[in-house]
């Protein structure tokens, strides 16, 4: 299980014709208004089918409430600061994207290219590559799938935690204008994929537009923040299905 992807999605990005003059913080505040600061302290995932899929992600902070580490039971991401500013991120920097958290068979958030944003600036359609085995030729064939993402009208619950780590300050310095001077690909990708709202559904479709797999997330909220979620993930042919209960705790709970 990876532990930090909704905060910072790391990988290369294909060039797209898109320009954004607003910073990450400006976009978030425009969509969500003044959101209370609550920092995530843990995310617990319990599978209804297989206890081996259970997981617990722990977030640790220093006395200044800056994020210092994220531990998923196996790997740790560490954050270090100099003069109050984020200076380095080490360890497992691939982190807690919904696909990894709930055992999706796809990696759209790691390998995909954004095709569309919704009206709130959330990435809503991502195109990604899959490899289908051709039994006639005995070779793998490259095909393009899409992930269609829907959101609750609630803020991204990771935003304030990312802010505490200095991640939002880093993203605020990025302009998605590919005519400008080159910028670090992984940071550009993080900026492009960072959602303003909380994802509630991912529908994966093949090249013909047929649904292959779906993840649905039904949240219980306390104000702006989720306290629990019932998650169902299933393949279209019914051969693979899972149900999870996810609970969120926050600093001070």
Secondary structure, DSSP 8 states (H G I E B T S, - for coil): ----TTT---S-----S----S-HHHHHHHHH-S-----EEEEEEEESS-GGG-EEEEEEE-TT--EEEEE-SS-EEEEEEETTEEEEEEE--S---HHHHTT-S--HHHH-EEEEE-TTS-EEEEEEEEEEEETTTTEEEEEEEEEEEEEEEEE-TTHHHHHHTTHHHHHHT----TTSS---HHHHHHHHH--SEEEEEEEEE-TTS-EEEEEEEEEEEETTEEEEEEEEEEETTSS-EEEEEEEEEETT-
